[in-house]
């Protein structure tokens, strides 16, 4: 049986009491559960090159030093309803994760100019039955 897509692609969500975080080869994603009715004005997010801090409604959720330096100007945060996720964003994320999976599984190939089309949902087609 093949491993779940998240494990094959190197993306494994790490659950926490406040939500979850996960990372790809180049990005870190932090998902925080917030109380219903939370507005952007209720959130204080401080992204620096070596530190991150997040507070919701005056309550500190996370704060700490990062393992390595980041480009703080490239960090973003959004407040989204779990039921109103943008389909286009989900589509683009799935394409990116699929390309990252291909790169990891085929390190000798250059996928820098590649584009994903066709069946890429849930990591693309399952070829595990062809391995042997």
N, C-alpha and C positions, 0 to 999 in steps of 0.2 A: 504494500500500500504506500502511495506517495505521501510525503509530508504536506500539511496544509500550505496554501500559497504564502501565507505570512512567513512561515519558517523557511520555505524555499527561497524567498526573495530577501531574506535577512531582516524583514520588518516584523518584529514581535512586539505587540502592545504590552506595556507594563502597567498593570492596574495599581491604583493608589487609593487612599481613602477619599481624595478629592476629585478623582477622575482617572485619566490614564495619559501616558506619554508613549511615543514611539518615534523611531527615526529611520530615515532612508540613508543612502550613501552620502547625501549632501545636506539634509534638512532634519530638524527636530520638530515634532508636533506635540503640543501639550493641549489636552482637552480637559477642561474643568467644568464640573457640574455646578451650575449656579441656581439660586432660588428662582422660582417663577416670578416674572415681573422685573427682573434685573435689567437695568438700562446701561448703556455704554458709560454714562456719567458715574455709575456706581463702581466702575472698575478702574483700578490703578495698576498699570503694567509698566514696569521699568526694565527695558532691555539694554544692557550694556555689553561691551566686548567680553568681559569676564564674569559678569554677574547677571542674575535675573531675579526679579521680585514681582509678585502678583498679589493684590488684595482685592477682595470683592466686598462691597458694603462696609469698608473699614476693617474687615477681618483679614488678616494675613493668611494667604493660602500656601504660598511657597516663597522661599527666599534663599539664595545661596550662590556660591561660587561655581562657575562652569568648569568642566574638565579642561577645555581648551578655549582659545580665543575665537570670537565670532565677529562678523561684520554687523555691528549694531544697526546701522542704517538700513540693512536688508531685512530686519526682523519686522514682522507685522502681527497684529492680533485682530480677531473679529469676534463679534457676538452673534451667534446663530442659533436659531431654533432647531432642535434635532429633527423636526418634521419639515423644515423648509430648506433643506440643503439644496444648493444650486446644482441641477443635473449637469450643467456644462463643467463646473468645477470637479464634480465627481468623475466625469468622463476623462478630463485631462489628467487627474490624479491616477486613474487606473492605467492610462496609457504610459505615464511616466514610470509607475511601478513595474509594469510589464517590461519596459525597456531595461530597467535596472536589473530585473530578474534575468533577462537574456544576457546582459553584460556579465553578470556574476557567473552564470552557467557556462559562458563561452568567453573566457578572459582574453583569448588571442584575437578576437574580432573587434573591429571598431564600429560601434553603433552610434557614433556622435551625430551623423546626419540621418539616422533612421527615423522612420515614422511608422506608427502602428495603425493598421487598418484591419477591418474584419472582426473576427471573433477574438477579442482581447478581454472580455469580461471575466472576472475571477482569475486573472493571470493568463488568459489565453487558452488555447486548446490543451488538453491533457494528453501528452504523448507517453505517459508512464508505462503503458502496456507495450510499447515498442522497444523498450530498453533491452529486453532479452530475447 
